[in-house]
Amino acid sequence: MAETQAPAQPRELQFPAGLFGFPDVHRFQLVDLPGAEGILRQLVATDGHEELAFTVAYPFAFFPEYAPEIPDEELAEIGSPATDSILLMVILQVPAKLQETTANLKAPIVMNTRTHQARQVILSDDRYPTQARLFRS
Amino acid sequence: MLVLTRRVDEAIIIGDGIEIRVVQVRGSGENAVIRLGINAPRNVTVLRKEVYDEVVAANQAAADHGALSTDLLQALLQQTKPSK
């Protein structure tokens, strides 16, 4: 089960390297969705990029067997957080047909919950696609 | 783009500490397959370009430009709850 705390205040996240394809957007707010219990959140850009947002999911709620290996060098970029200070998220593609929503398991976002630094990591593991169906139809 | 000619077991150096070596060439012409060996510092990410491009495309497709639909998110949330 995902984190069970009530929706918290939006958290300001720093992406020193941006996201792939968005290298110049460094600051996002992580916004909890009421009732989602941390399973779904919104990542909303700030600093003049407010029109840019992503829907992100807690991957283990949907893919219990998901076991991404984040290299230490990647974690070092966000302050080498301890295991209990890491929050993993995956970016969703949400089409008009919600049943066809996909998650990017190939490039998760890893966040240091102490420092609020975050980074998108491309896994070397070829098992994980960029578009994994969220729902079994 | 800078284009260099290298033979098997020859290498190029990029910057301070990135080495790319031609390890093996199989076949010829458009069917040629070239194996490259890469020596780089551990903090340098090495990716097949098509993987990088795929992730960029996925991010761009996932980016929600414009107003976020709370209704859509709530509908998505409902989908995540087991219906049975």
Backbone of each chain as ProteinMPNN parsed JSONL, in Angstrom:
{"seq_chain_A": "MAETQAPAQPRELQFPAGLFGFPDVHRFQLVDLPGAEGILRQLVATDGHEELAFTVAYPFAFFPEYAPEIPDEELAEIGSPATDSILLMVILQVPAKLQETTANLKAPIVMNTRTHQARQVILSDDRYPTQARLFRS", "coords_chain_A": {"N_chain_A": [[0.852, -1.203, 0.0], [0.366, 2.275, -0.581], [1.774, 5.345, 0.736], [-0.019, 6.463, 3.56], [-0.742, 8.814, 4.642], [-2.689, 11.797, 5.195], [-3.636, 14.092, 2.539], [-1.032, 16.317, 2.089], [0.366, 19.621, 2.511], [1.218, 21.237, -0.578], [4.35, 20.237, -1.861], [7.45, 21.682, -2.45], [9.528, 20.909, -5.061], [12.854, 20.401, -6.166], [14.371, 20.098, -9.228], [17.346, 19.666, -10.231], [18.426, 18.926, -12.714], [16.297, 19.193, -14.375], [13.598, 17.669, -16.29], [13.705, 14.932, -18.612], [13.72, 16.215, -21.806], [12.683, 18.516, -20.838], [14.724, 20.355, -19.855], [15.087, 22.837, -18.707], [13.301, 23.387, -16.751], [13.109, 23.604, -13.455], [11.829, 23.684, -11.025], [9.163, 22.31, -9.27], [5.867, 21.835, -7.973], [4.704, 19.371, -5.825], [1.665, 18.036, -5.733], [-0.811, 16.796, -3.737], [-3.554, 14.65, -4.422], [-6.855, 14.952, -3.456], [-8.128, 12.328, -1.526], [-6.639, 10.419, -2.801], [-4.632, 9.241, -1.435], [-1.879, 9.367, -1.809], [-1.4, 7.794, -4.01], [-1.916, 8.858, -6.493], [-0.626, 11.849, -7.813], [-0.043, 15.326, -8.572], [2.359, 16.948, -10.533], [3.371, 20.028, -10.693], [4.677, 22.61, -12.539], [6.603, 25.495, -11.569], [7.747, 28.921, -11.315], [7.245, 30.463, -13.684], [6.597, 28.509, -15.482], [4.068, 27.552, -15.234], [2.103, 26.419, -16.765], [2.814, 23.906, -17.299], [2.426, 20.572, -16.422], [2.405, 17.393, -14.784], [0.93, 14.189, -14.35], [1.461, 11.999, -11.778], [2.252, 8.77, -10.435], [2.253, 6.498, -7.649], [4.252, 3.903, -8.049], [4.243, 1.251, -7.043], [1.749, 0.654, -6.186], [0.4, -0.098, -8.385], [2.031, -1.738, -9.839], [3.165, -4.209, -8.401], [5.374, -5.825, -8.631], [7.35, -4.289, -9.533], [10.691, -3.31, -9.603], [12.824, -1.205, -9.584], [16.239, -0.469, -10.15], [18.111, 1.962, -8.85], [20.957, 3.605, -9.687], [23.769, 4.294, -7.538], [25.174, 6.568, -8.272], [23.253, 8.164, -9.44], [21.588, 8.639, -7.268], [23.353, 10.077, -5.759], [23.255, 12.522, -6.967], [21.053, 13.711, -5.894], [21.656, 14.06, -3.279], [22.241, 11.635, -2.038], [20.135, 10.046, -0.598], [18.952, 8.204, 2.288], [17.467, 4.908, 2.336], [14.909, 5.076, 3.458], [14.237, 7.63, 2.915], [13.548, 8.021, 0.362], [11.376, 8.709, -2.243], [9.558, 7.269, -4.764], [8.296, 7.916, -7.976], [6.191, 7.589, -10.87], [5.682, 8.814, -14.17], [2.587, 9.479, -15.66], [0.824, 8.839, -18.697], [-2.083, 10.156, -19.617], [-4.738, 9.439, -21.42], [-7.746, 10.399, -23.276], [-9.393, 8.187, -23.163], [-9.551, 6.728, -20.289], [-8.976, 4.174, -19.46], [-6.832, 3.449, -20.938], [-4.613, 4.531, -19.867], [-1.138, 4.987, -19.326], [1.978, 4.158, -17.7], [5.233, 5.426, -17.151], [7.592, 3.334, -16.726], [10.173, 3.042, -17.318], [11.588, 5.33, -16.862], [11.653, 6.449, -14.01], [10.824, 8.919, -11.458], [12.872, 9.962, -8.909], [12.885, 10.937, -5.575], [14.299, 12.827, -2.974], [13.137, 12.819, 0.141], [13.876, 14.301, 2.301], [15.44, 16.498, 1.506], [14.042, 17.389, -0.634], [14.998, 17.348, -3.18], [14.934, 16.204, -6.539], [14.943, 13.835, -9.264], [14.855, 12.616, -12.562], [15.32, 9.363, -13.713], [16.781, 7.28, -16.11], [16.363, 3.924, -16.459], [18.65, 1.202, -16.771], [17.652, -1.239, -17.095], [16.054, -3.32, -19.308], [13.58, -4.428, -19.085], [11.57, -2.734, -18.455], [9.062, -0.717, -19.763], [8.388, 2.457, -21.43], [5.768, 2.936, -21.671], [3.657, 1.487, -19.903], [0.74, -0.296, -19.441], [-1.639, 0.877, -17.159], [-3.968, -0.181, -16.189], [-5.403, -3.376, -16.171], [-7.15, -4.608, -18.824]], "CA_chain_A": [[0.0, 0.0, 0.0], [1.124, 3.518, -0.651], [1.708, 6.139, 1.956], [-1.421, 6.608, 3.923], [-1.025, 10.078, 5.313], [-3.653, 12.658, 4.514], [-2.973, 15.002, 1.611], [-0.261, 17.337, 2.785], [0.575, 20.841, 1.747], [2.075, 20.992, -1.732], [5.771, 20.271, -1.552], [8.273, 22.284, -3.494], [10.6, 20.002, -5.455], [13.921, 20.931, -7.014], [14.941, 19.179, -10.216], [18.527, 20.373, -10.749], [18.662, 18.605, -14.125], [15.035, 19.209, -15.104], [13.136, 16.354, -16.734], [14.141, 14.7, -19.987], [12.892, 16.991, -22.718], [12.374, 19.791, -20.175], [15.923, 20.557, -19.026], [15.138, 24.175, -18.118], [12.271, 23.529, -15.717], [13.799, 23.046, -12.3], [11.035, 23.71, -9.795], [7.793, 21.81, -9.385], [5.144, 21.538, -6.745], [4.079, 18.053, -5.768], [0.35, 18.335, -5.175], [-1.598, 15.601, -3.453], [-4.922, 14.647, -4.93], [-7.711, 14.547, -2.337], [-8.673, 10.972, -1.589], [-5.779, 9.502, -3.553], [-3.732, 8.594, -0.484], [-0.515, 9.315, -2.318], [-1.261, 6.933, -5.182], [-1.842, 9.79, -7.622], [-0.306, 13.226, -7.464], [0.258, 16.195, -9.703], [3.629, 17.633, -10.492], [3.038, 21.269, -11.39], [5.856, 23.467, -12.633], [6.477, 26.87, -11.08], [8.764, 29.8, -11.908], [6.929, 30.872, -15.047], [6.235, 27.364, -16.323], [2.896, 27.009, -14.544], [1.221, 25.683, -17.679], [3.348, 22.541, -17.463], [2.119, 19.7, -15.286], [2.4, 15.956, -15.039], [0.263, 13.347, -13.378], [2.407, 10.961, -11.386], [1.66, 7.695, -9.629], [3.102, 5.667, -6.796], [4.225, 2.755, -8.975], [4.067, -0.062, -6.432], [0.322, 0.42, -6.016], [-0.113, -0.674, -9.629], [2.979, -2.734, -10.347], [3.801, -4.692, -7.165], [6.634, -6.516, -8.927], [8.294, -3.288, -10.039], [11.88, -3.272, -8.736], [13.846, -0.43, -10.295], [17.54, -0.285, -9.503], [18.607, 3.317, -9.054], [22.399, 3.593, -9.393], [24.23, 5.206, -6.487], [25.605, 7.856, -8.843], [22.043, 8.958, -9.638], [21.145, 9.079, -5.945], [24.298, 11.094, -5.289], [22.853, 13.802, -7.549], [20.01, 14.311, -5.046], [22.092, 14.065, -1.894], [22.392, 10.268, -1.509], [19.179, 9.812, 0.487], [18.795, 6.858, 2.838], [16.36, 4.188, 1.702], [13.609, 5.529, 3.963], [14.018, 9.021, 2.505], [13.373, 8.025, -1.09], [10.024, 8.52, -2.762], [9.617, 6.974, -6.185], [7.074, 8.216, -8.705], [6.29, 7.403, -12.314], [4.85, 9.757, -14.907], [1.497, 8.845, -16.4], [0.192, 9.424, -19.875], [-3.515, 9.986, -19.378], [-5.498, 9.776, -22.629], [-9.181, 10.599, -23.052], [-9.859, 6.881, -22.686], [-8.753, 6.549, -19.074], [-8.544, 2.777, -19.353], [-5.584, 3.263, -21.688], [-3.535, 5.256, -19.186], [0.12, 4.242, -19.205], [2.98, 4.674, -16.771], [6.608, 5.329, -17.641], [8.398, 2.57, -15.764], [11.57, 3.075, -17.765], [12.255, 6.54, -16.377], [10.97, 6.942, -12.814], [11.334, 10.09, -10.744], [13.287, 9.616, -7.552], [12.873, 12.158, -4.781], [14.841, 12.828, -1.615], [12.06, 13.441, 0.916], [14.432, 15.225, 3.295], [15.925, 17.737, 0.896], [13.106, 17.727, -1.703], [15.624, 17.307, -4.502], [14.382, 15.094, -7.31], [15.659, 13.574, -10.504], [14.324, 11.53, -13.386], [16.398, 8.411, -13.995], [16.504, 6.254, -17.118], [16.899, 2.656, -15.986], [19.308, 0.396, -17.799], [16.874, -2.473, -17.181], [15.218, -3.286, -20.507], [12.252, -5.02, -18.85], [10.563, -1.731, -18.13], [8.722, 0.136, -20.896], [7.979, 3.838, -21.152], [4.312, 2.98, -21.672], [3.079, 0.27, -19.329], [-0.684, -0.071, -19.158], [-1.912, 0.964, -15.721], [-5.12, -1.018, -15.869], [-5.625, -4.57, -16.989], [-8.508, -4.472, -19.411]], "C_chain_A": [[0.877, 1.238, 0.0], [1.086, 4.217, 0.7], [0.254, 6.438, 2.282], [-1.724, 7.944, 4.587], [-2.009, 10.914, 4.486], [-2.912, 13.587, 3.56], [-2.29, 16.141, 2.359], [-0.259, 18.621, 1.957], [1.433, 20.507, 0.536], [3.54, 21.134, -1.328], [6.541, 20.814, -2.75], [9.428, 21.331, -3.819], [11.589, 20.723, -6.365], [14.392, 19.819, -7.938], [16.164, 19.858, -10.826], [18.773, 20.115, -12.236], [17.392, 18.703, -14.961], [14.533, 17.792, -15.35], [13.623, 16.171, -18.164], [13.174, 15.393, -20.954], [12.5, 18.345, -22.156], [13.547, 20.181, -19.262], [15.944, 21.889, -18.281], [14.091, 24.389, -17.034], [12.778, 22.816, -14.463], [12.944, 22.96, -11.046], [9.602, 23.27, -10.083], [7.176, 21.77, -7.995], [4.539, 20.159, -6.862], [2.765, 18.207, -5.015], [-0.405, 17.028, -4.967], [-3.004, 15.766, -3.999], [-5.827, 14.163, -3.798], [-8.257, 13.137, -2.548], [-7.759, 9.96, -2.246], [-4.77, 8.787, -2.67], [-2.323, 8.408, -1.044], [-0.332, 8.444, -3.546], [-1.143, 7.782, -6.448], [-1.516, 11.176, -7.086], [-0.107, 14.018, -8.75], [1.604, 16.855, -9.452], [3.45, 18.885, -11.352], [4.253, 22.189, -11.364], [5.566, 24.848, -12.069], [7.505, 27.73, -11.822], [8.481, 30.124, -13.365], [6.585, 29.734, -15.985], [4.934, 26.734, -15.824], [1.965, 26.224, -15.46], [1.65, 24.228, -17.843], [3.043, 21.71, -16.221], [2.145, 18.248, -15.732], [1.562, 15.283, -13.965], [1.21, 12.2, -13.061], [1.72, 9.965, -10.454], [2.722, 7.056, -8.753], [3.131, 4.288, -7.459], [3.862, 1.43, -8.329], [2.598, -0.374, -6.142], [-0.264, -0.28, -7.245], [0.757, -1.813, -10.147], [3.773, -3.283, -9.151], [5.169, -5.333, -7.416], [7.708, -5.563, -9.441], [9.475, -3.162, -9.076], [13.003, -2.514, -9.438], [15.127, -0.326, -9.482], [18.06, 1.1, -9.851], [20.096, 3.331, -8.716], [22.765, 4.636, -8.336], [24.624, 6.571, -7.036], [24.402, 8.763, -9.084], [21.548, 9.498, -8.294], [22.073, 10.165, -5.401], [23.903, 12.477, -5.796], [21.754, 14.48, -6.73], [20.367, 14.138, -3.566], [22.173, 12.708, -1.234], [21.436, 9.984, -0.351], [19.239, 8.368, 0.987], [17.534, 6.234, 2.24], [14.997, 4.705, 2.172], [13.351, 7.004, 3.653], [13.862, 9.144, 0.997], [11.899, 7.843, -1.406], [10.129, 8.348, -4.271], [8.267, 7.287, -6.821], [7.285, 7.885, -10.175], [5.296, 8.339, -12.993], [3.811, 8.999, -15.723], [1.198, 9.591, -17.691], [-1.293, 9.105, -19.754], [-4.281, 10.405, -20.629], [-6.973, 9.98, -22.288], [-9.829, 9.293, -22.597], [-9.003, 6.504, -21.477], [-8.225, 5.132, -18.922], [-7.192, 2.549, -20.007], [-4.422, 4.058, -21.089], [-2.295, 4.373, -19.071], [1.046, 4.937, -18.218], [4.364, 4.457, -17.364], [7.481, 4.646, -16.587], [9.879, 2.615, -16.109], [12.319, 4.25, -17.144], [11.513, 7.106, -15.175], [11.591, 8.239, -12.294], [11.669, 9.646, -9.335], [13.46, 10.918, -6.778], [13.487, 11.892, -3.413], [13.836, 13.557, -0.734], [12.576, 14.367, 2.008], [14.8, 16.564, 2.679], [15.0, 18.246, -0.206], [13.807, 17.926, -3.05], [15.087, 16.082, -5.237], [15.07, 15.008, -8.668], [14.942, 12.472, -11.263], [15.487, 10.663, -13.845], [15.951, 7.455, -15.094], [17.178, 4.965, -16.673], [17.598, 1.919, -17.112], [18.559, -0.916, -18.008], [15.898, -2.41, -18.357], [13.84, -3.913, -20.293], [11.172, -3.962, -18.756], [10.305, -0.783, -19.292], [8.379, 1.56, -20.463], [6.446, 3.955, -21.123], [3.752, 1.63, -21.211], [1.63, 0.549, -18.97], [-0.933, -0.131, -17.641], [-3.013, -0.009, -15.301], [-5.153, -2.239, -16.77], [-7.028, -4.509, -17.527], [-9.166, -5.841, -19.532]], "O_chain_A": [[1.991, 1.231, 0.522], [0.464, 3.754, 1.656], [-0.579, 6.636, 1.398], [-2.844, 8.174, 5.043], [-2.136, 10.757, 3.272], [-1.721, 13.846, 3.732], [-2.913, 16.835, 3.162], [-0.811, 18.681, 0.858], [2.275, 19.611, 0.594], [3.913, 22.023, -0.563], [6.297, 20.442, -3.898], [10.217, 20.99, -2.938], [11.213, 21.536, -7.21], [14.766, 18.737, -7.487], [16.04, 20.555, -11.833], [19.273, 20.992, -12.941], [17.4, 18.336, -16.136], [14.979, 16.84, -14.709], [13.922, 17.148, -18.851], [11.965, 15.17, -20.91], [12.041, 19.221, -22.888], [13.381, 20.318, -18.05], [16.717, 22.064, -17.339], [14.011, 25.475, -16.46], [12.864, 21.589, -14.421], [13.29, 22.245, -10.106], [8.934, 23.771, -10.988], [7.873, 21.684, -6.984], [3.932, 19.818, -7.878], [2.752, 18.475, -3.814], [-0.608, 16.256, -5.904], [-3.561, 16.863, -4.031], [-5.599, 13.091, -3.239], [-8.778, 12.807, -3.613], [-8.06, 8.766, -2.253], [-4.125, 7.833, -3.106], [-1.666, 7.403, -0.776], [0.775, 8.358, -4.078], [-0.372, 7.466, -7.354], [-2.044, 11.616, -6.065], [-0.017, 13.466, -9.846], [1.936, 17.258, -8.337], [3.386, 18.807, -12.579], [4.788, 22.504, -10.301], [4.426, 25.312, -12.088], [8.062, 27.308, -12.836], [9.386, 30.066, -14.197], [6.308, 29.964, -17.162], [4.724, 25.53, -15.973], [1.132, 25.452, -14.986], [0.942, 23.423, -18.447], [3.369, 22.109, -15.103], [1.935, 17.931, -16.903], [1.493, 15.743, -12.825], [1.698, 11.515, -13.96], [0.74, 10.287, -9.781], [3.912, 7.069, -9.065], [2.127, 3.576, -7.432], [3.25, 0.574, -8.967], [2.242, -1.524, -5.884], [-1.286, -0.961, -7.16], [0.274, -2.732, -10.808], [4.91, -2.874, -8.916], [6.016, -5.378, -6.523], [8.828, -5.973, -9.744], [9.287, -2.934, -7.881], [14.007, -3.104, -9.838], [15.092, -0.119, -8.269], [18.406, 1.377, -10.999], [20.462, 3.09, -7.566], [22.159, 5.704, -8.252], [24.444, 7.596, -6.379], [24.504, 9.983, -8.953], [21.144, 10.656, -8.188], [21.638, 11.059, -4.676], [24.177, 13.484, -5.144], [21.544, 15.687, -6.854], [19.484, 14.078, -2.71], [22.175, 12.616, -0.007], [21.883, 9.71, 0.762], [19.532, 7.442, 0.232], [16.662, 6.927, 1.716], [14.048, 4.769, 1.391], [12.343, 7.56, 4.091], [14.021, 10.223, 0.427], [11.253, 6.928, -0.895], [10.717, 9.178, -4.965], [7.22, 6.959, -6.263], [8.412, 7.896, -10.668], [4.219, 8.618, -12.467], [4.119, 8.01, -16.387], [1.307, 10.816, -17.761], [-1.703, 7.944, -19.784], [-4.457, 11.598, -20.875], [-7.394, 9.76, -21.152], [-10.713, 9.301, -21.74], [-7.878, 6.026, -21.622], [-7.167, 4.911, -18.334], [-6.488, 1.59, -19.688], [-3.383, 4.233, -21.725], [-2.382, 3.184, -18.765], [0.917, 6.13, -17.941], [4.631, 3.436, -17.997], [8.027, 5.288, -15.689], [10.73, 2.267, -15.29], [13.528, 4.181, -16.925], [10.823, 8.119, -15.29], [12.716, 8.599, -12.639], [10.85, 9.031, -8.653], [14.089, 11.865, -7.25], [13.226, 10.868, -2.783], [13.689, 14.775, -0.841], [11.806, 15.136, 2.582], [14.517, 17.623, 3.239], [15.137, 19.379, -0.665], [13.278, 18.587, -3.944], [14.82, 15.049, -4.624], [15.684, 15.961, -9.147], [14.475, 11.503, -10.665], [16.51, 11.169, -14.309], [14.863, 6.884, -15.018], [18.399, 4.907, -16.526], [17.187, 2.003, -18.27], [18.802, -1.625, -18.985], [15.021, -1.548, -18.395], [13.02, -3.933, -21.211], [9.992, -4.253, -18.953], [11.226, -0.114, -19.761], [8.117, 1.826, -19.29], [5.898, 4.936, -20.621], [3.422, 0.762, -22.02], [1.331, 1.52, -18.274], [-0.499, -1.055, -16.953], [-2.985, -0.577, -14.21], [-4.955, -2.141, -17.981], [-7.989, -4.374, -16.769], [-10.3, -5.942, -19.999]]}, "seq_chain_B": "MLVLTRRVDEAIIIGDGIEIRVVQVRGSGENAVIRLGINAPRNVTVLRKEVYDEVVAANQAAADHGALSTDLLQALLQQTKPSK", "coords_chain_B": {"N_chain_B": [[28.577, 18.064, -37.728], [31.297, 16.411, -36.306], [33.298, 14.122, -38.002], [35.083, 11.199, -37.735], [37.57, 8.824, -38.76], [38.097, 5.563, -37.695], [39.873, 2.592, -36.812], [39.438, -0.9, -35.966], [39.967, -1.416, -32.541], [40.99, 1.055, -32.217], [40.573, 4.283, -30.701], [38.629, 7.092, -29.482], [38.889, 10.095, -27.574], [36.818, 11.926, -25.465], [36.523, 15.014, -24.087], [37.491, 15.137, -20.682], [38.331, 12.237, -19.877], [36.455, 10.491, -21.065], [36.288, 7.713, -22.995], [35.936, 6.197, -26.118], [35.912, 3.237, -27.766], [36.475, 1.334, -30.71], [35.435, -1.85, -30.827], [34.697, -4.113, -32.255], [33.873, -4.965, -35.618], [31.305, -6.091, -37.585], [30.16, -7.496, -40.626], [29.28, -5.404, -43.475], [28.883, -2.23, -45.151], [25.507, -1.015, -45.128], [24.602, -2.931, -43.436], [26.416, -3.266, -41.503], [27.57, -3.986, -38.245], [28.603, -2.487, -35.361], [30.587, -2.787, -32.57], [31.024, -0.981, -29.673], [33.242, 0.062, -27.161], [32.999, 1.671, -24.066], [34.507, 3.861, -21.906], [33.901, 5.663, -19.123], [33.57, 8.214, -16.604], [31.858, 7.367, -13.533], [29.74, 9.038, -13.019], [28.842, 9.865, -15.42], [26.266, 9.559, -17.665], [25.514, 6.991, -19.864], [23.749, 6.291, -22.699], [21.81, 4.47, -25.069], [20.861, 6.213, -27.949], [18.264, 6.033, -28.948], [16.784, 5.173, -26.786], [16.949, 7.306, -25.023], [15.654, 9.225, -26.632], [13.122, 8.094, -26.687], [12.268, 8.364, -24.058], [12.216, 11.145, -23.788], [10.18, 11.683, -25.632], [8.067, 10.355, -24.385], [7.796, 11.864, -22.049], [7.076, 14.323, -23.163], [4.658, 13.646, -24.316], [3.254, 13.098, -22.046], [3.056, 15.482, -20.767], [0.962, 17.869, -19.448], [-0.444, 20.474, -20.805], [-1.825, 23.579, -20.069], [-4.978, 24.094, -18.361], [-5.481, 21.989, -15.587], [-7.509, 19.178, -15.3], [-9.561, 18.608, -12.759], [-11.731, 16.958, -12.615], [-11.056, 14.933, -14.402], [-8.881, 13.807, -13.114], [-10.095, 12.85, -10.8], [-11.779, 10.996, -11.933], [-9.909, 9.25, -12.927], [-8.809, 8.421, -10.549], [-10.957, 7.017, -9.49], [-10.941, 4.902, -11.238], [-8.748, 3.56, -10.338], [-9.552, 2.281, -8.139], [-10.55, -0.91, -7.09], [-13.079, -2.523, -8.941], [-14.46, -4.736, -8.463]], "CA_chain_B": [[29.062, 16.956, -36.896], [32.674, 15.963, -36.542], [33.351, 12.724, -38.427], [36.441, 10.662, -37.672], [37.722, 7.431, -39.173], [38.829, 4.762, -36.724], [39.949, 1.161, -37.091], [39.198, -1.729, -34.784], [40.885, -1.231, -31.421], [41.354, 2.461, -32.056], [39.616, 4.935, -29.801], [38.649, 8.551, -29.385], [38.715, 10.618, -26.221], [35.954, 13.102, -25.406], [36.7, 15.752, -22.84], [38.468, 14.648, -19.724], [38.065, 10.943, -19.271], [35.499, 9.618, -21.746], [36.953, 7.028, -24.095], [35.063, 5.321, -26.909], [36.815, 2.398, -28.548], [35.859, 0.39, -31.635], [35.831, -3.167, -30.348], [34.481, -5.132, -33.285], [33.007, -4.611, -36.744], [30.823, -7.267, -38.311], [29.406, -7.149, -41.815], [29.767, -4.216, -44.154], [27.838, -1.366, -45.703], [24.424, -0.637, -44.23], [24.347, -4.009, -42.489], [27.526, -3.364, -40.563], [27.28, -3.855, -36.809], [29.844, -2.032, -34.729], [30.563, -2.843, -31.105], [31.822, 0.094, -29.095], [33.52, 0.004, -25.733], [32.957, 3.025, -23.512], [35.043, 4.119, -20.568], [33.488, 7.005, -18.706], [33.377, 8.336, -15.151], [30.586, 6.766, -13.119], [28.646, 10.015, -12.992], [28.425, 10.182, -16.793], [25.238, 8.633, -18.124], [25.669, 6.526, -21.24], [22.471, 5.741, -23.131], [21.49, 4.375, -26.489], [20.116, 7.442, -28.21], [16.836, 5.791, -29.161], [16.15, 5.08, -25.47], [16.825, 8.697, -24.565], [14.6, 9.869, -27.435], [11.826, 7.532, -26.299], [11.891, 8.952, -22.77], [11.833, 12.535, -24.067], [8.867, 11.661, -26.288], [7.066, 9.967, -23.384], [7.571, 13.031, -21.181], [6.338, 15.355, -23.89], [3.28, 13.179, -24.477], [2.608, 13.09, -20.73], [2.943, 16.846, -20.261], [-0.382, 18.436, -19.528], [-0.352, 21.926, -20.971], [-3.129, 24.188, -19.853], [-5.631, 23.842, -17.082], [-5.613, 20.601, -15.177], [-8.889, 18.814, -15.054], [-9.781, 17.88, -11.511], [-12.694, 15.886, -12.902], [-10.333, 13.834, -15.036], [-8.077, 13.13, -12.094], [-10.99, 12.103, -9.921], [-12.231, 9.83, -12.694], [-8.768, 8.325, -12.953], [-8.71, 7.857, -9.203], [-12.015, 6.009, -9.37], [-10.49, 3.737, -12.005], [-7.717, 2.828, -9.608], [-10.176, 1.496, -7.082], [-11.07, -2.159, -7.65], [-14.513, -2.422, -9.189], [-15.124, -5.974, -8.068]], "C_chain_B": [[30.481, 16.585, -37.292], [32.653, 14.48, -36.912], [34.81, 12.279, -38.453], [36.441, 9.236, -38.205], [38.583, 6.701, -38.15], [38.838, 3.305, -37.174], [39.632, 0.401, -35.808], [40.34, -1.55, -33.799], [41.441, 0.19, -31.335], [40.24, 3.162, -31.29], [39.621, 6.439, -30.034], [38.446, 8.919, -27.914], [37.83, 11.848, -26.318], [36.153, 13.76, -24.046], [37.751, 15.102, -21.971], [38.0, 13.308, -19.184], [36.99, 10.089, -19.913], [36.196, 9.033, -22.971], [35.961, 6.116, -24.794], [35.945, 4.558, -27.889], [36.014, 1.494, -29.48], [36.363, -1.006, -31.265], [35.742, -4.21, -31.461], [33.595, -4.56, -34.378], [32.612, -5.899, -37.441], [30.01, -6.801, -39.504], [29.954, -5.877, -42.442], [28.586, -3.421, -44.696], [26.767, -1.07, -44.671], [24.126, -1.718, -43.195], [25.443, -4.131, -41.435], [27.025, -3.191, -39.128], [28.6, -3.55, -36.113], [29.681, -2.099, -33.224], [31.524, -1.808, -30.564], [32.059, -0.191, -27.617], [33.619, 1.423, -25.202], [33.548, 3.034, -22.109], [34.668, 5.54, -20.192], [33.406, 7.04, -17.193], [31.987, 7.849, -14.758], [29.434, 7.756, -13.119], [28.22, 10.454, -14.385], [27.44, 9.116, -17.252], [25.499, 8.27, -19.582], [24.376, 5.828, -21.639], [22.474, 5.521, -24.627], [20.57, 5.548, -26.82], [18.629, 7.185, -28.384], [16.099, 5.654, -27.83], [15.918, 6.481, -24.906], [15.676, 9.399, -25.302], [13.213, 9.386, -27.013], [11.344, 8.149, -24.986], [11.48, 10.413, -22.952], [10.432, 12.578, -24.677], [7.773, 11.302, -25.289], [6.767, 11.137, -22.457], [6.743, 14.089, -21.899], [4.881, 14.946, -24.074], [2.521, 13.238, -23.157], [2.36, 14.498, -20.207], [1.54, 17.365, -20.517], [-0.226, 19.946, -19.621], [-1.742, 22.514, -20.81], [-3.749, 23.717, -18.551], [-5.737, 22.349, -16.803], [-7.063, 20.321, -14.869], [-9.003, 17.993, -13.786], [-10.743, 16.721, -11.736], [-11.991, 14.67, -13.482], [-9.529, 13.047, -14.007], [-8.951, 12.305, -11.164], [-11.511, 10.855, -10.628], [-11.122, 8.775, -12.749], [-8.619, 7.63, -11.601], [-9.762, 6.768, -9.0], [-11.611, 4.727, -10.089], [-9.5, 2.893, -11.205], [-8.301, 1.998, -8.479], [-10.777, 0.232, -7.692], [-12.578, -2.079, -7.8], [-15.235, -3.673, -8.721], [-15.191, -6.09, -6.543]], "O_chain_B": [[30.805, 16.464, -38.473], [32.049, 13.673, -36.204], [35.655, 12.896, -39.102], [35.438, 8.528, -38.113], [39.663, 7.166, -37.787], [37.911, 2.848, -37.843], [39.567, 0.975, -34.72], [41.514, -1.534, -34.171], [42.27, 0.485, -30.474], [39.106, 2.684, -31.242], [40.505, 6.98, -30.698], [37.902, 8.143, -27.129], [38.062, 12.718, -27.158], [35.971, 13.137, -23.001], [38.76, 14.587, -22.454], [37.344, 13.25, -18.144], [36.637, 9.048, -19.361], [36.633, 9.76, -23.863], [35.236, 5.357, -24.151], [36.63, 5.147, -28.725], [34.985, 0.948, -29.081], [37.552, -1.304, -31.374], [36.607, -5.077, -31.586], [32.685, -3.776, -34.111], [33.462, -6.695, -37.838], [29.26, -5.83, -39.411], [30.967, -5.339, -41.995], [27.446, -3.886, -44.694], [27.062, -0.895, -43.489], [23.469, -1.449, -42.189], [25.389, -5.011, -40.576], [26.168, -2.353, -38.849], [29.584, -4.275, -36.268], [28.741, -1.531, -32.669], [32.693, -1.763, -30.949], [31.153, -0.638, -26.913], [34.253, 2.28, -25.818], [33.114, 2.28, -21.237], [35.066, 6.499, -20.854], [33.194, 6.005, -16.561], [31.051, 7.911, -15.556], [28.274, 7.356, -13.208], [27.346, 11.309, -14.53], [27.743, 7.923, -17.231], [25.683, 9.147, -20.427], [23.957, 4.875, -20.982], [23.073, 6.296, -25.373], [19.631, 5.846, -26.082], [17.811, 8.025, -28.01], [14.915, 5.981, -27.746], [14.847, 6.795, -24.388], [14.844, 10.07, -24.691], [12.255, 10.159, -26.984], [10.155, 8.424, -24.823], [10.511, 10.868, -22.344], [9.602, 13.401, -24.292], [6.681, 11.867, -25.331], [5.609, 11.377, -22.116], [5.828, 14.676, -21.322], [3.978, 15.781, -24.0], [1.302, 13.406, -23.139], [1.546, 14.691, -19.304], [1.015, 17.309, -21.629], [0.086, 20.612, -18.634], [-2.715, 21.995, -21.356], [-3.115, 23.03, -17.75], [-6.047, 21.557, -17.693], [-7.753, 21.133, -14.252], [-8.596, 16.832, -13.741], [-10.604, 15.652, -11.141], [-12.28, 13.532, -13.114], [-9.495, 11.817, -14.016], [-8.588, 11.192, -10.785], [-11.667, 9.797, -10.017], [-11.374, 7.576, -12.631], [-8.345, 6.433, -11.518], [-9.482, 5.725, -8.409], [-11.892, 3.621, -9.628], [-9.424, 1.676, -11.372], [-7.635, 1.122, -7.929], [-11.451, 0.309, -8.72], [-13.275, -1.623, -6.894], [-16.46, -3.685, -8.594], [-15.718, -7.073, -6.022]]}, "name": "protein", "num_of_chains": 2, "seq": "MAETQAPAQPRELQFPAGLFGFPDVHRFQLVDLPGAEGILRQLVATDGHEELAFTVAYPFAFFPEYAPEIPDEELAEIGSPATDSILLMVILQVPAKLQETTANLKAPIVMNTRTHQARQVILSDDRYPTQARLFRSMLVLTRRVDEAIIIGDGIEIRVVQVRGSGENAVIRLGINAPRNVTVLRKEVYDEVVAANQAAADHGALSTDLLQALLQQTKPSK"}
